[in-house]
Every structure is written in C-alpha cells, then in structure tokens.
Amino acid sequence: MADYFSRETMDFLFENRLQNSKTWFEEHRKRYDDYVVRPLKLLAENLLLELHKIDGQLTASCSRVWRDARFSKDKSLFRDTMWCMFIRKKNVGMPEFFFVFSPEGILYGTGYYSAGAESMESMRKLILADDKDYKAALKAYEGQDIFHIEGDMYKRTRHPDASEKMRDWLDRKTICFLRNVSDFDLLYSPRLSVKVAEDFKSLAPIYHFLMKAEAQK
C-alpha cells in the first residue's frame, strides 16, 4: 500500500509559511519534495486512475507551495494549503473533483470552483423539467451522509413553488458537494486514495448531472 502524507508534511507547511523566507525554503527543499510534492503527485496519479472510470477525459493538476501575491493583500511567499484537482483539460469553469489539505484539515468533493451563470441556469432548467439525471443525482446525494451541498444562495428564492429539496439546488449561485475532515488520521492513512476514490464514486451521478447541464447550456 502506498504511503502518502505524514506529520512531517504538516510540520513543513506550517514552518515554511511561518518562516516566509526563500532562504529557509531552499535549505529545506528536500523536506518539501519528500513530504509534500512526492505524496501529492502519487495521490493525484492514483485518484486519476479511479476517476477515469467516471470520466475518461479528466486530467490531474497539483498546486505548488509558492503563492502569486501580485493581486493579493497578503504578500506571504508561500501557502500552507495544497490541492489536486481533476477536470477536463483546458476547461476551467467546468465541474471538477478536488482534494485539498492544510494544517486546518481536509476538504474534498465535486462541483464548481465558481460556476458561471449560464451553467447554473442550464442546471435549473433540467431540475425544473424533472430530468432523470437530476433525479439520479438527488438520489445519490440523499443516499449518503458524507458530503454536504454548498454554494452561495440568493437572498430570495426565485422558485417559491418548488419543493424545499429542489430549492436547495435551484437557489444557489454556484454549487459543490464537500466533505470536511478535521481528523488527520485519514490524511496519514496508507488507504487514503482508496477511501477518497470510494467517496468520489458515490458522487458520480452528481458529477454526470452537472456535466449534462454543461453540455446543454
């Protein structure tokens, strides 16, 4: 079973952000390569193999520790939040799968980083038409207790006659399905990719529904 992250991973990310020094980073680059880069790439590769069973066009990309602070008030050189994302190549703005970790915890799921208005309107049309893929997505969501739905909501519903279940999807400006984990036992487990892949599989009907909305917008 592959080894992924360890306490040394979190120690490095915390210390590196605290030091905020290129010199310190270069002195500890081997720690970065060993405890952050290698296991993150390994996780992404193993998850992509399983995600290709859901969508064979998905590609993987991983974050780097350096921050682009040009347009941010926070001028820190480094981030302590790392991620890998799985999305169709050159299609930013489409549904994706993602895995994120930091010293605060773990976050993973599927959905939009930031959905466009056209994407959400296409999704709403399918929901209001009682589309079969929406019903499959809703069944998948209600059949589990790991992920929760998130996304900014409109202050006033635009669909007062719809059911509460439907409005939970219809009244969002963007939408994603997340699992938050504060216990690092999962991150440090050699079964990390197996568990996350199993959880991703349960989200497949939701992902397919969102991709259907993309195809019909």
N, C-alpha and C positions, 0 to 999 in steps of 0.2 A: 504494500500500500504506500502511495506517495506521501512524503512529508511536505507539509505546506508551511504555515506560519508558526511563530513561537513567541514567547515573551520577549525575546531579543528583537523581534520585529517592532513591537510597540515601544520598547525602550529606545530603539534607534529613532523612530519617528518623533517621539516626544523630545528627545535630546536635541535632535537636529533642528527642530522648529525653535526650541528654546535658545540654542546657540546662535542660530540665524547668521552663520558665518560660512563663506565659501572655503576658507582655510580649514575650518573644523570638518566640513563635509569631505573635502579631499583627503584629509587624514583618516577618515572613517569610511571611505568609499567602499572598501571590501565588505563592511557590515551591510551597507546599502545593497550591494549586489547579492550577497548571500542570504540576507534575511527579508528583503523586500522584493527586489527585481526577479530573482530566480523563482521563488514560490508563486509570485503573482502571475508570471508568464506560464508556469506549469498549470496553475488553476485555470487560467483562460483557455489553454490548449485542451485540457480535459473536459471542461464545460462545453467548449465548442463542439467537440465530438458528439456529445449528447444532444446539444441544441440543434445540430444538423438533422436530427430525427424529427424535429418540429418544423424547421425551415432550413433547407439546404443552402440558401443564399446568404445566410448570416455570416458576418466576419467579426473577428475579435480585435479590440484595441485596448491598451492598458495606459493608465496615467503615468506620468513621471513626477518626481518629487519637487521639481522646480516650478515656481509659480510665475505667471505672467502678470506682473503688478502694474503694467503701464496704465491700465484704466481702472485701477482699484485704489481705494483709500488705504487699504492695508498693504504696506510695502514690504512685508516679510518675503524673504527669498525663497522659502520652502513651505510646502504644505504638509500637513500630517494626516490628510485624508487621501486614500488611494482607491482606485477603482479599476474594474474592467467592464467593458460594455460590448454588447453583441447586437449588431444592427446590419442591415443590408448596405453594402458598400456604396459610398457616395450618396447616401440618402438620409442626411441629417434632418431631423424633424419627423422621422417615422417612428413607429413603435419599436421598442428595443427590450432586451433583457439586460440586467445590470447587477453588479455585485460591488458593494462599497464597504470599506472598513477604515476605522480611525481609532485613536485611543478611547473614544467615547462608545464605540460599539460597532455593530454590523448592520448593514441595510442591503436588501436585495429584492428583486421582483421584476415586473414587466410594466410597460406602459410608455407614456411620453415623458421626455425631459421637460418639454414645453410644447404642447400641441398647438397647431395653427387653428384659426377659426374655421377654416374650410374643412379640416379633418374632423373637428368636433361636430360641425353641422351635418356632415355625412354620417357620423355615428348616430346622431339623434334621429335622423330620418329612418335608419334601419331599426332603431329601438321602437319608434312610433309605429312602424309597419309590422311589428311583432316578428321580425326576421328570425329565422330558425337558428342562425349562428349567434344572434344575441341571446336567444333562449338557452343555447348550449353554454354560452359564456356565463350567464347568470346562474345556471345550474352548477357550473364548476365553482363559481365564487361562493355560492351559498353552501356548497358541499364540503367546504374546508374551514378551518378556524386559524390558519397560519397567517394569511395575508389580509390586509385591510385596504379599503379603497381610499384614495386621497386625491387631492386636486382642488384648487381654489373654486369656491362656489359663487354664483351670482347671489346678490343680497335678496332678490325677489325671484321666486320661481317663474319661469316662462311657460310652465306646463302645469297649471293648477289642477287640471282634470286627470292627470296621470297618477298612477299609484305611487306610494312613497318609495317603493323599490325602484321604480323607473326614474323618479325624480332624483334619486341618489346618483344616477348616471347622467341624466339629462341636464341637470342644473350646474354642471361643472364646466369651468373654463379650460381645464386640462384634466387628464385622468391618468392615474397609475395605481398599481397594486403592490403594496410594500409589506415586507416583514422586517421588523426591528428586533435586533437581538443584543442585549446588553451583557450577556454571559459569554465570555471569550472561550469557553470550552469548545464551542463549535469551530471557531476560527483556528484553534490549535489542534483540532482533531485530524488524524490521517484520513478520515472519512468525509472530509469537508466537501470535496467535489461530488461525492456520491449523494450526500444529503441535499446539497443545493440543486443538483440535477434532478433529483426526485421531486423537489418542490417546484422547480421550473416546469416539470412535466404536468403538474396539476394546473398550471396557468396556461397551458397550450390552447384551450378553447377561447380564452380571453384574448390571447395574442392573435389568433386567427380571426377573431371577430374584428379587432382593431385594424388588422391588415385588410380585411374586406372593406371596411369603411374607407381606407386609403385608396383602394382600387376603384371605388365607386364615387369618389368626390369629384 
